[in-house]
Amino acid sequence: GWLKTFDDYFRDQTQHILNNMVVKLQEDNRRKFMWSEISYFAKWWDGIDSQKKDVVKRLIKDGQFEIVTGGWVMPDEASAHYFALIDQLIEGHQWLEKNLGVKPKSGWAVDPFGHSPTMAYLLKRTGFSNMLIQRVHYSVKKHFATQKTLEFFWRQNWDLGSSTDILCHMMPFYSYDVPHTCGPDPKICCQFDFKRLPGGRVSCPWRVPPEAIHAGNVQHRAWMILDQYRKKSKLFRTKVLLAPLGDDFRYTESSEWDQQYQNYQKLFDYMNSHPEWHVKAQFGTLSDYFEALRKESDLGEKSSNSFFPVLSGDFFTYADRDHHYWSGYFTSRPFYKRLDRVLESYLRAAEMLYSLALVQSSKSEKMSVFPSVDNYKLLTEARKNLGLFQHHDAITGTAKDWVVVDYGTRLFHSIMNLKKVITDSAHILILKDKGAYNYDTSTPLLKMDDVQSSQDSLPRKTVIKLTSQPRYLLIYNPMEQERFSVVSVNVNSPRVKVLSPLGKPVTVQISAVWDGATTVSHEAYQVSFVAHLPPLGLGVYQLLEVQSSEAVLTDYNIYMRNSRQEKTDGLFKIKEMQNSVDNIILENSYMKLWFSGMSGLLEKINTKEDGKNHQMKVEFAWYGTTSNRDKSGAYLFLPDGDAKPYIFTDPPTIRVAHGRIFSEVVCFFHHVTHTMRLYKVLGLEGQSLEVSNIVDIRGEYNRELAMRISSDINSQNRFYSDLNGYQIQPRLTMSKLPLQANIYPMTTMAYIQDVGVRLTLHSAQSLGVASLKNGQVEVIMDRRLMQDDNRGLGQGVQDNKITANIFRLLLERRHGTDVNEEKASVSFPSLLSHMTSFFLNHPVIPMTTYADSGVPELLNTFSPLMSSMPCDMHIVNLRTIQSKVDIQPSDEAALILHRKGFDCRFSNRDMGLFCSTTQGKIKVHKLFNKFRVESLTPTSLSLMHSPPDARNISEINMSSMEINTFRIRLR
């Protein structure tokens, strides 16, 4: 959906296109047609009769109709995470296999606003040999055209060989519509878009209409378009030319099929009957083109790839004309960019727990009442809703307000449904006596500890009621490594005791739950403790109310303008004071932090390992938009110069908390509540700072709010941002380009570095990021724009929400770096950095038992893996595969593994990691505990192709950066 919702487009346009396709392709077998998004195709397929279905299958078999890419959508490539990109490919490809028995082989991405090599890698891993892209900066297109490099082998920047090469065709002109596909002159090409014949609803903006082709004009018209074809052909290395003939929602009416196909057929017939013109023209699909291209350029199976150049890197940031850089959409509608990642985290957890619960439920008659089919339907729906949101008008934040609400509602419903899948699955897995399993929808055993009241509100913690009888608190660790994580839950009494899975009391910090900046609510108390959890497993803690609690209370200092010295509270020690020039200091065993006593913002970090001080100033800043006619909108960022500092006339209220488990500084500004939290725990969580900004710019007018971190790191105009959470792309900030050109997408992290240190900003949502000055990193957190930016949306961005932006700030020492390496085209995060990113994007999931009485006996822990996976091995997903027939689960799952590339020159000691690395090798029989691997066979990324020698394997062996999919059967 873009200007209409998915369902409205289907009703008004899409179904008619497909219905006409069935009729019109049968009229002449020389006609060809291609389609890419399965979300629409599947909806149509479900509503047609079997006769029509047979025709479609025949058209595919005869090569008249081709599915290209075949993902659920044509995804955005800047903001989408690789988990979701893979998931929507699998969803589409599995649907195609089940319903049509067809395997796409070429990628088609004409509309995403810039292109990522991650997509090239994923397409290569699904078994594709070719791909096509369109929206690339006009200067890059021009350069590629002059060099004749518009067709190239796209290679990953970390690939030392050529195994990731995929043949890529870049369209040379401004757009993918007919005026911009036949050749360089849109005024002429538009005359060959026969939907624009006089009398129709669309015309040519160049004021010269098309003419229907007849005997009297065919010679001249054929010569005109052939001249355009020849000019376009000069930009490429072969005599094979592609001229796509379509546009958004074209071919809805029967008459358009006739206009286009009949007129073009006359032109082709004329050309082909004149051998002296040296041309052969025909309709073709994308694969027809690539086959002809490979034949022409002698790209046989055996020959080397030397005919076409090899390129690495990405195609961001896109500009289509002037200084119109599309860097605004990297941040637009950030509330939903965050919601997307919450859904991803829940979906991955639900998939993995469900897959194990399904195996568990098949082990006895008693457990077969597990609602496997109902939950599989919820999982399938969540996959489709997440897939739909990866569309290039959805996660990008570039759809109309009510379309955004439609997307948000889908995400929200799936989050609620996945919570059910997670609690149902955890129930059967954690039950001690499986024979006592029973399933009752009206009285579930477990519930999540947070609620979200609507699609556009932030989640709130529920309050757990305590009694002297222990209440179970299950905590799920979605990570494939053992984990120590601080868990915070809200309870109704401060007299609380927490018992570990072994029944031992654990250290607890009790904090106030606040009502605004300075008022303590005594409805609830926050309990924080360190949970120790098995990989991909559950730990069962117990909460109970006691007469005298050992728990340590948090102390508070509140800095405010009109303070009363002691604030009386029945429980907490709260000191009120004036904002002062003295620093506020927090520290743990890894670092010491200095904050301004006036603003509450971070100023300096001391790393204890080497005793060094690092300047680290956090500030906020506003961007405005230009006074020119063209202003910023959902897509474009057109600022009115450098950002202006965020100015506050009165110092903010600052609330400082000091506790046993964590300390924090919370600053209450008018547009943002900014929290920096330092965990006082050993291991991973104590080594980085948790930063959260609750942003609210709903009253602003053409303003964008940025958070900027200024350090003394000598970064020399270089910085690094990730692509899709999969790989790092080095960036160079160029002063000769406009400011908006130096903003890049950040999916999960961005860093700057010098010979001694690296500073990484980890993010739990996709946003625009830049490093505009030496030692700076800044991220744009929200934007409110009052006008359209003339890219078709027809509105500004004014539906801002109260939005949570969550980050972690990690400062690491670098060892053994040389000067030349700083200019290298490839870079990797450290292992600590990868893990930190995972902690941030996949928090542990707490659940509590509903009933006070009658709770069955539970295991202390559920531990499905024998041990932690190697540190660099990540389980992307364990996704139960659909059965061949109904919407039912089969007994197979897709196990998707990613071996992360990491920079091994960062120290790994004292990291508190409970894993080692094994050069990418894993013994299959040593993987699961309590579950037996019955079979494990390699397959392509989206399960479309099995290697000819695919057989059960006993050892997994992966190279760095590789993503592999296996079909797995567990018992």
N, C-alpha and C positions, 0 to 999 in steps of 0.2 A: 504493500500500500504506500501511496505517496500523497496524491491529492484526494484520493478516495481510499477507503479501507480495502483490504484483501477481498472480502466478500462482495463489496459493492463493485469493484473492478470485475470480479468474476461474473457477476450477474449482468453487468452492462456491456462488457467487452469480451473478456477472455473466452467464455464458453462459445461465443459466436465465431471467434477466430478458429477454434478447433473444430467446431461443427462444419464450417465452410471448408476447412482443410480436407476433411474426409471426402467431401463431394468433389472439390475442384481438382485434387491430385489424380482422382480416378479418370477425369475427362481426358487427360493427356499424360502418357507416362514419361514425357520429357520434363515435366514440371518437378521442381524440387522445393522442399520446405524444411526449415529447421527450428528447433524449440529447445530452450535451455532449462527453465525452472520446473521442477517436478511438483512443487507445492500446488501450482495451478493445474498441472496436467493430471495429478492424482485426483483432485477434486472433480475434474471433468470426467475422468475415467469411471469414477464411482457412480456417475449418473447416466451412463450410456448403456445401450443393450449389447448383447454378445455379438450380434451381427456386425455392428459398428467396430467393436473391438477387434474382430477378425480382420476387417479391412485395414485397420491401423497396423496390425502386425504384418500384414502383407506388404503395405507401403514401406514399412521399415526394412523388411526382408529384401524388397526390390530396390532399395537405396533411394527411394523418392523422398522419404521422410527420415530425418536424422535427429537424434537427441544429442545435443552438445553439452558438455560438462556434466549435466544430469544431477547436479546438487539440488538440495531442497530449494535454494534461492541462488541468485548471483550476488555473493556476499560483498560487503565492504571489506577492504583489505588493510585499512589503517587501524580501526578501533576493535576489530574482531580478534578474539583470542584463538590460538590454534586448536584448543579443545573443541570449541564450537565450530570452527571451520571444518575440522575432520568429521564432527558429528553430523553436520548437515550434508556432507558428501556421502557418508554412510547411509543416512536416511534416504536420500535420493537413489543411490545405487542399489540399495537393498529393495526398494520399492520397484525399481526397473527390473531387477532380476526376477522378483516374485511375479510381477504382473505381465511383463513383456518379454522376459528372457533376453534382454538386450544390454550390451556393455558399451557405454560411450567411449570414444578414444581421443577426442579433441576438446580443448578448453575454449570457452567463448566468454570474454569479460569485457563488454563494450561500455559499461556505464559506471563502474566504481571510480571514485575520484582520486586516481593515483593507484599505483600497483606495487605489490610486495612480493619479493622473491620467496617468501614463505609459501605463497599460493603456488608458485612454480614448483617448489619442492613437493608439496602435497599432491599436485596433479601428477608429477612424475612417479610418486610412490603408488598412486592408484593404477598405474600402468599406462598413462597417456604418453603419447610421443610428441604431441603438438599443442600449442595454445595460441590464443590471439588476445591482444590487449588494445585499448583505444585511448583512454584519457591520460595523456602524458603531457607535460609542460610543452607549450608550443615551440620554445627555443630548442628543446631536446629533440622534438620531432624534426625540426628544420635541420639540425646538425646531423641527425641520423640519415635524413633524406640525402644530404649532400655527400655523406660518406657511404651511401648505399648499405647502411647497417640496420635498416628497418626490419630485416629478418635476421635473427641471430640465435645462437645457442645460449640460453640463459643458464648460468652455472652458479651454484651457491658460493658465497665468498669464502667459506671454510673448506670447500672441496679441493683437495690437492690433486685429484685425478680428474675424470670427466664423467663420473657415474651419475651426477645430478643433472647433467645437461638435458635441456628440453628445448625443442625448436619453437621459437616464439616469433609471431608476426605482429608487428606494431602498425596499426592503421595510420596513414600519413597525415590526415587532415583534421580539421576542427571538430567534426562530429561524426556520428555513425549513421546519420540520416541520409536519404538519397542525394540531396544537393551536395553532400560532402564525401560521396564514395565513388563516383564514376571517374573523377579526375580533379584537377586543381581549380576549375572554374565553377563555383556553385550556381552562377547565373545560367550556365549551360546545363549542368547536371540536373538542376531543378526541372528543366523542360522534359526530363525523362523520368520524372516521378508522375506516373499517369493517374495517380489518385488526385492530382492537382489540375486535371483537365478543367477548362472553363465550365462553370455551372455547378461545380462541387463545393464542398464546405471549406476545403483548404486551397490556398493559392500560393504562388511563388512571390516571396517578398522582393525579388529582383525585377518584378514587373513584366517578365516575359513568360507567358503561360506555355504549357506543353501543347503539342498538336497530336491528335490521333494519327497513327501511321496508316498510310494508304499508298496505292501504287504511285500516285503523283508526287509524294514527298519522301518515299522510303530511301531513295538514293542519297538525297541531301542529309536527311536526319541520321541515317546510318553512318555517313561520313563524319557528321558532327560529333556523335558520341564516340566513334572510333578514335577520333583525334584526341578526345579526353582520355580514353583508355591508353593510347600510346604515350601521352604525356605522363600519366600516372605510372606506367610501366617503366619509364626511365629512372624512377626512384628505386627500383629493385634490381636484383642481380640476374633474374631469369626472365624468360618470355611468358611465364605463367602469371596471370593476373587475377586478383580477387576483387569483385565489385559487389559488395553486399547490397541487398535491395529490400530494405525494411525500415522500421522505426517503432517507437513505443506504440503498442496497441493498434498496429496496422492490421489489415486484412480482416476487419470485423464484418464487412459487408461483401456479399457475393459479387457485387458489381466491381469492387476493387480488384478482386482476383482476376476477373476478366480483363479489366483495364491494363493491369500490369503484365500478366502472362501473355495475352494476345498481342499487345503492341510490341513487347520485347521479342516474341517469337518471330514476328515479321522482320524485325531488325536483324535478328540472328540469321534467319533464312537468307536474307539478302546478302549479308556479309559472307556467309559460308558458300554462297553460290558464285562468289567472285574470287577465284583463286589468286588473281593478280593483287588482291588486297592483303594477302598473306595473314589471314586471321581465321581462327576457328572460335566461335562463340557459342556457349550453351549454358543452361541452368545447371547449377551444381550445389552440393552441400559443402560444408566446411571440410569434411574428410576427403571429398572429391578433390578439393583444391590442394590440400596438403599432400595427397598421393601424387597428383600431377607435379607438384613442386619438387617432391623428393625424387621422382623419376627424372625430371629435367635436370636436377642438380646432382644426379648420380649418388644420392644418399642411400646407397644400398645398405643391407644389414652389416656388411663387412667393412665398407669403406670408411675412411676417417672423416671427421666432421670439418674438414678444412675449407670447404666451399663457403660456409657462412662464418662470420666472426663469433667469438665467444665473449660474453659479457657477464659481469657480476655486479650486484648492487640493487638498489631499489629505485622506484619512480615517484618519490615524494619530494617536495610538496608541489602539487599540481597547480598550474595556472593556465587558463584558457585564452586570456588576452590581457594586454596591458600589465598593470601590477596586480591583477586580480588573482591572488593566491588563495587557494581553497584550504586555508589553515584554521578557519573558524569552526568547521564541523568536527575538528579533532576534539572540541570541548562541548559543542551545542547539546542541549538537553542532558546535562551530566547526571541528573537524577536517574535516568534510565540506563545510562552507561554503567552506573554502579549496580542497579537492579539486575542487569544482565549478568554481572559477575556473581552476584548472590545466587541467582538461579543456576549458573554453571556449577558452583560449588555444591549446591544441594543435589543437582542432577548427578554429578559424579559420585557423590556419597550414596545416593539412592540406587544407582546402577550397581555399585559394588556390593552393597549390603543385600540388595534384592537377588543378585546372582548367587550369592552364598546361601541366602535363605531358601531359594528355590531348590538348590541341591539338598539342603537340610530337610526340606519338607518332603522330598521324595524318599527319605530313608525309612519312613514308617507310615502305616495306614493312618494312625492317629494325627499325624502332622499334615496329612494331605488336605485338611480343611483350610490350610493357609491360602488366603485369597490371591493365588498367583495370577489368575487371568485378569481380575479386576485391577490389580496393581500394575500388571504389564500394560494394560490400556492407559493407565495414568502416566506411566513412564513414556509410552509412545507419544502421547499427547504433549508431554513436556518436551520431548526431543523436537517435535514439530514446531511448537511455539518458540523454543529457543532458536531453532533453525530459521524460522520466519523472521525473527528479530535480527539475524545477521545480515539481512537484506540491506542494500546500499542506500535505502532511504529511511531505514529504521534505527539501527544502532548509531547511525551518523547524526541523528537528531534533525533530519531535514524533511520531515513530513508535516502535514497540516495538524493543528492542535487536536482535532477529534480523532485523527488517525493515530496520533501518539497515544491517546487514551485507549484506543482499541488494542494497540501493541502492549501497552502497560497492563491492561486488564488480563491479557493472555499470559504475560509473564507472572503476574500476581496469582492468578488461578493455579498456574503450574507449581509455583512455590508452595502454595497450600497443599496441593495434591501430593507433592514430593515429600512433604513432612509426614503425610500418612504412610507413604511407601517406606520411609526410613523407620518410623516407629513400629509399623507392622513387621518389618524385616528384623529389626533389633530384638523385638519380642521373642520370635521363634529361636533366634540365635543365642540369646542370653538365658533362656529358661533352663533351669538345672535338670528337672525331670521332664524330658521331652514327651513322655507318655501322658503328662498332665496338660499338654497343650490344648487349648481350645480358643476359638476365635469368635469374638462377639463384637459386631460393629458398634453396638450401643454402649459398651463399656470397654474401650481400648485399655491396654495395660499402661501405655506410655503416652506422654505428650511433650512437645517441644517447650523450651523455656522462653520463647519470645513470640509476640504476636504483631502482625502488621494489619492495621485496620482497613486500609484501602490501597489501591494501586499507586497512589501518589503520596503516601505518608511513610515516615521512617518506622522501623520496627521498635517495639518497646519490650523490655523484659517483664515477664510475668512474676508475680510474687508467690513464692513457695511457702505454704503454710506448714509450720513445724509443730510437732508434738513430742512427748517424751518417747514415743515409739519411733524408731529410725525410719526415715523416708529415703527411698532409693534415688540416687542421682546417677544416671548412666551417662558416660561421656564417650563419644565416638571420635576416634582419631582417623581422619580420612587420608593420612599420610602413610607411605609405605616404609617409613622408618619409625623406630621407637621415639617417643616424644615426651618432653617435659614442657607443659604449657600452663600458664596462669589461667585459671578459670574463675569467672566472677558470676555469681547468681544472686538474685534478690530474694530475701526471706522476710518473714513478718516479725521476727524477734531477734534482738541482738545477743540473746543468750544461746549461742549456737555452738555445736560441736560437729566436726566433720571427721568421719572415719574413712580410711583408705580401703581399697579392695581387700587388704589383709586384716582389716578390722582395727588398725592402729590410728590413733588421733593424728591429724596433720596440722601444721601451723596455719593459722587463719588470720587474715586481716579483715576487720570490719570497718566499712566506710559508710558515711551518710549517703542517703539518696536525697538529692537536692531538688527543691522546687524553685527554679530560677537560680540566680547567682548566690544568694546569701541566706535563703530560708531552708532549714532542714525539715524534710518530711519524716514524720515518725510512723508513716504507714508501712515503710519498708526499710531494710538495711542491706547493704551489699556485702556479700561474703566472698573473699578472694583467697584462693589457695593454689598451690602448684600440683597439678595432676600429672601422674606418670602413667603413660598409656602405651599399650602394645601397638605395633604397626598394623594399620587397617583394622584395629580391634576396638573393643569396648572395655572400659574400666568401670566397675560399679562402686561408687562411693555412697556413703550414708550420711544423712543430715538429721540431727536431732536437737531438741531444746533441752538445755540442762540448767540447773540452779545457778551454778557459778561457772562462767565460761572462761577458758584459758585464752580466748581470742584477744589479739592486740587491736586496740582501737586506733583509727587514723586520727592524727592531729591536724588542725586547720589553722592557717593564717590567712586572713582576708584583708587585702589592701583595698581601701575605698576612700572616697572623699570625706564623707562625714561619718567617721567611725566612732563607735563606743568601744572602749578598751576591751573589756571582757564581755563576750556574748554568752549569756547563760543558756546552756543546753543541758538537759538532764543527763546526757550521756557523753557527748563528744567535747573535747577541749577545743574551743574555737576562739582565736585571738583576732580582733579587728585592729587595723592600723592604717595610717596614712600611706599613700604611695610615696616611695622614698628613692633617693639617688643610690642607696645601697643595693647591691646585687642580691638576688634570690639564688640560693645554691641548692642543687640536687646532686647526689652522687651514689654510685654503686661500685662494685669491685673493678669494673672496667673503665669507668669514666666519671669525670666531674663536670657539671654544667653550670654556667653562669647565665642568669636571666636578668634583664633590666627590671629594677624595682618600680620604674615608671610605667612601662608598657607591658611588662610580663613576658616579653619576647626573648628568645635565645640570643646570646651574644658570643659565647665562647665555649669551646669544649677542650678538656684536658684528657688525653688518652693515657691511662695509668701504665700501660705496658712499657711505654718509652718516655713517659713524663712530659710529653710535648703539649703545648697549648696551640689550639687552632682557632683562628677567628671564624665565627660561624653565625652570621647575623641573619635572623629571619625577619622579613618585613612583608607587608602587603602593599599592593599598588593597583591603581585603576588605569585601564586603557579607555579612551573615548573613541569616537569614530570621526572620520574626516568631515570637513565642511563641504567637500565636493558633492556633486550630484550622486555619484556612486558611493554608497555607504556599506558598512558591515551588515551582514545578515546571517542566516542560518549556515550558509556555506562559506562566505568570504570574510576574511579579517582585513579590514582597511582602517588601521588605527590613525589617530590624529597626532602621530609622533610617539616619543618614548612615554612609558607609563609615568603617571604622577604618583608620588608617595601617598599612601593611605593616611589621611590626616584626621586626628581626633582632637577636639578642643579640650575635653576633660580626659584625664587618664582613665583607662578602663578599670573596672573592678577586676581584681586578680585574686583567684582562690588557689592557695598552695596547700597541697595535701602531703603529709609525711607519714609513711607507713612501713610496715615490716616487709610486705611483698612488693609494693610499688609506691612511688611518690610521683606527684604530677603538679603542673602549673596550668591553670585554666584562665584564659583571658577573655573577658566579655566585651567584645567590640560591638558596634551597632549592626554591622553586616556579617560578622563571623564570630563564632565561639571557637577559640583556638586552644587545643589541649596538647601539651607535650608530656608524655608519660615515660618514666624510667622504671623498668622492672629491676628489682633488687634480687635477681635470681642468677644462679650460675648457669652457663650455657647460652644457647642461642638467643633467648628472649631478652637477656640482659645486655646483649652486645649492640643493640640498635635502639633508636628512640622511636616510640610510637607517636605519630602526629595525627591529630584528627581536627578537621575544620568543618563545623556545621555552618554552612553558608546560606545566607538569605538576602538576595538582592531584589526582592519583589517590588521595591518602591523606586528602583533606579530607572534612568532614562539613557539609553545608548552608552552603557558602561559595561566593562568586563573586569572581573576581580582576579588578580594574580597573587600567588605566594612566591616570594623570591628569597633564595638563600644565597648570601654573599660570603664567600670564604677567601682565605689567603692561598688557595690552591692555584698554582700557575698553569692554568689549563690551555693557554695559548690558542684561543678561538676554537678549540676542538672539544666536542662532547660526544656522548654515545647514547643512543636510545634503542630500545628494543623494538623488534617487529613482531607483533602478534604473540608476545610472550614466548617466542620460539628462538629468536636469534638476535644478536646485537649488530646494529649498523653504525659505524663511525660517522660523525657529522662534522662539518666545517662551517662555522658561522662566518658569513661573508659580508663585509661592510658595504660592498658595492651593490648588494641587493637590498630591496626594501625590507624593513623589519619583519613584515608578515611572511616573507620567504624563508626566514630563519627559524620558523616554528615548525616542529615536526611532531608526528604522532608518538605518544608513549602509551604502550599497552600495559606493561608491568614495571618498567624501570628505566631510569636515565642516570648516567654518571659522568663526572668530570674527574680528571686525575692529573698528577704531575709525577716526577720520579719517586717521590716519597709516599704519597697517599692517594687513595681513591675515595671519593664521596658519592654514594649511591642514594638516589631518591627512589624508594620502592613505592609502587602505587597499587591500590586495590580497585582502580577503575581507569579506563582509558581517558586521557586528556591531552591537550596540546602542551608541548614542552619546548624550552629554548635555553640557550646559554648565550646571552647577548653581550656580556662583558666577561673579562678574565675572572675566573673563580666563581662565576654565578651559575645557578640553575634556577629557572623559574617555570612555574606551571600555571596555566590558566584554568581557574576553577569553575567559573560560571560566567555567562554572558547574557545580557538582556538588551535586545535590539528592536527598535521601534518600526523598522521598515524592511521591505523585501529587498533582496540583492539581485533581482533580475535574472534568476536562474530557473524560473518556472514555478517556484513554490507559492508566490503570491501573498506572502505574509512575513512578518518579522518573527522574533523569538520572544514571546511575552508570557509564556506559560510556566515561568520559573517556579520551582518548588523549594522548600527547605531541604537542602541537599547535604549529605554527609560525604566528605572527601577524606579518605583514610590513606595514610602513608607510613612508611618507616624510613628512618634516616640512618644510614650505615657508613661509618668511617673506618677504612681499613688501611693498614700499612702495606706498601708495595715493596717487594724485594727484587733485586737482580734485573732491573729494567735497563735497556739501553736506549739511546736517543733515537735511533732510526725506527725503532719499533713503534714509536708514537705516531708514525705516519702510516702504519700498516692498515690494510683494508679490512682487517678482521680483528675482533676483540671478544673476550669471553668474561662472564661474571665469575667470581670465585664460588667455591662450593657453599661457603657461608652465605653468600649473596643469594644463590639459588634457593637454599633452605629458607632464608628469611622471606623471600618472595612467596614461597609455598605457605609458610605460617600465616602470612598476611592474607593470601587469597583463599586459603582453605582452613579457616579456624576450626577448632574442635566443636563438636555438636553436642550440647548437653540436653538430656531428656530426663523427665521425672516420672515416677509412677503416679497414677491418678489416685487410686483408692488408698485410704489410710489402713483399711482392714482387708484381709483376704488377698494380699499380694502373694503370689506363689514364690517359692524359693528360686533365687537367681544364682547363676555362676558369679564368682568374684570378677573374673575377666573373660572376655572372648578374644582369643588370639589366633586368627586364621593363618598367619604366616609362621614358618619355623623360626625365622629371625628377620631382622631388618634387611630390606633390600640393600644392595650396594648404594653408596651415597649418590652416585651419578645416574642411577636407574630410577626412572619415574614411571609408575603405572598411570598412563593417560586415562585409561578406562578399562573396566571389565564389564562388558555390555552384552546382556543376554540377547541372542539372535532370535528373530521371529521365526515361528514354525512356517513350513511351506504353505499351510492352508490358512486358517483363521488368524485373527489378531491374538495369537497365543504364543507363549514362549516355547522355544525348542529346548533341547538339552545341551545346546552348545552356546558358548559365549565368545565374543571377540575380546581377546586380551591385547591391548595396545600399549606397547612399551616405547619409551623415549630415553635414549642414553644422552644425558646432557653434556654439552661441551663446557669445560670450566678451565679457568686459568690456574694452573697448579703452583704458581709462584706466590700465592697468598698462603700464609701459614694456616695449617689446619689444626694445630694443637690448641688445646683449651677451648675448642669451639663448642664442646659439649655435644658433639655429634656421636650418635651411637650406630655408626655404620662404617664400612671400609669401602675401598674400590677394588674391583676384581678384573680390570681390563675388559669390561663388558661381557663377562661370562657368568652364566647362572645355570646351575644344575636343576633341571626341572623337578626331579623327585625331592629336592631339598627346598622347594618353594613353599608348598602349603602344609599346614599342620591340621590334622583332623579331616582333611579332604584329600582324596587321592586324585592325581592327574591321570585320567584314563587315556586321553590322547591330547597331543599338542602339535598342530601342523601349521607351518608358515603359510601366509596368504598375502595378497596385496593389501594396501592400506585400507581400502573400503570393501574388502572381501570379494571383489569382482573376479580376480584371477588367482588360481592356485598354480604355483610353479609345477612344471611337468613332473619333477621328481619329488613333489610334496609328499612327505611321509612323516610319521610320528617321530619327533625329535626328542633327545634326552638332554641336550644342552643348548641353551640360548647363547648366541655369540653376536654381539652388536658393536659396530663402530661408533665412535663419538659422533653426536648430533643425529644419529639415525633414529627414525621412527619405524617400528615394525608392528604388524598385526599378526596375531596367531589365532587359529580356531582352537578353543580349549573345551574339553569335556571333563567335568569334575564329578567325583562320586563321593 
